[in-house]
Amino acid sequence: MKLLSNFIAKSDRLLRSNRPKELLSWSLILFCVAVVVGFFAAWVTHIVASIGLITAGTVLAGVALLLFGLVVFPVGIIHGVGIWFGLF
């Protein structure tokens, strides 16, 4: 019984300390970094797929998609994620 009461007391002290706030801030930072890296990877996927269209012979569509995705980067990100999931 004493072991359980010690565990509860330590848990209570931990929850009342600043650690959950620090953990939340680090988790949020890591999540944001992962999202940015994912967006960049999707954009690079868009560029590679557009170059693949150009080399496959669909020059006009490939160049248009490439330029539009480079200028309006959310289009490139959506296209890249769509390629990952097999939508495009």
Secondary structure, DSSP 8 states (H G I E B T S, - for coil): -HHHHHHHHHHHHHHHSSHHHHHHHHHHHHHHHHHHHHHHHHHHHHHHHHHHHHHHT-HHHHHHHHHHHHHSHHHHHHHHHHHHTT--
